[in-house]
C-alpha cells in the first residue's frame, strides 16, 4: 500500500496541465532490469494507467513499457540508453504534443539506462535530443545498482564459470540465462562504467544539480530481503521444480557469504541498499594538504 502511494504521489506531482487536443499529456515509461522483459512489472502498467487517468487534472496519461535485449553479450548500458532515447523520442512525436511531459519507472539496470539517457540528453550529446531532458518530471528507481553490485563483481571475478553456466544450462538458469556478460561487468563494484558515472556527477556544477533536482522528482526505492525466507523459498523451489528451481541450494549457499555477508544482510537479493541510493555527495579533492586536522582545498 505504501509503495502504491509513493508511486502515485511522485507521478501525480509530475503530470502537467491537460491538453485539449486529445494527445498524451504525460508519458510514464517502464524500463525493466537485467534478465527482464516487458512483463517484469506485472500489472503495474494497467494499475498506473487506471489510477493516473482517474484524475482529470492530470490530462491523458499513457504508460508505455520499453524492452531491450539484456541477453546480448556485446551490448552495454550506453547502447541501451540510445535505444531508450529513440523509443521516447518516437513515442512523444507520435502520441504527444509540444507540452507533453515524461516520467520513468525503472527496475535495477533499467535505472542505470535511464540515468545515462538523461545525462546524455541533458548535455545534448550527439544523437540525444535535449528537449526530452526538459520534459522529464520524475524518475522512480527500484533496486538500481548505481554504485555496483556484488553479484556482478562475482561474475567479473569468475567470467569463465558464468559463461559455462550460461551456455551449458541455458533457459534452465531462469533470468541468469538471459544476462549479457558485458552488461554485468558494467555493474561490478569499481567498474570503469561505475567510476565514469561518478566522475560525470562530480563534473556537474552545483547550480546545475540544483536546477535538475528542482525540476525532476527522484525516488530511489530499495530494501533488505529476509535471508531466512529467501533460503527457505529456494529450497522449496528446488524440491518442487518451480520458478526458482534454477537457483540450486548448494550454489545459493556458496554465493551468499560473498554477495550478502555472513552477519549483516543488506540487500534486496542482488543489490545492496548503499549501492542503490543516488543522493550521495561526491567532491573532488583539489589539494593533498591536510594541516592540523583541517582540509585546505
Buried (B, 14 or more C-beta within 10 A) or exposed (E): EEEEEEBBEBBBEBBBEBBEEEBBBBBBBBBBBBBBBBEBBEEBBEBBBEBBBEEEEBBBBBBBBBBBBBBBEEBBBBBBBBBBBEBBBEBBEEBBBEBBBBBBBBBBBBBBBBBBBBBBBBBEEEEBBEEBBEBBBBBBBBBBBBBBBBBBBBBBEEEEEBEEBBEEEEEEBBBBBBBBBBBBBBBBBEBEBBEEBBEBBEEBEEEEEEEBEEEBBEBBBBBBBEBEEBBEBBBEBBEEEEEBBBBBBEEBEEBBEEBBBEEEBBBBBBBBBEBBBBEEEEEEEEEEEEEEEEEEE
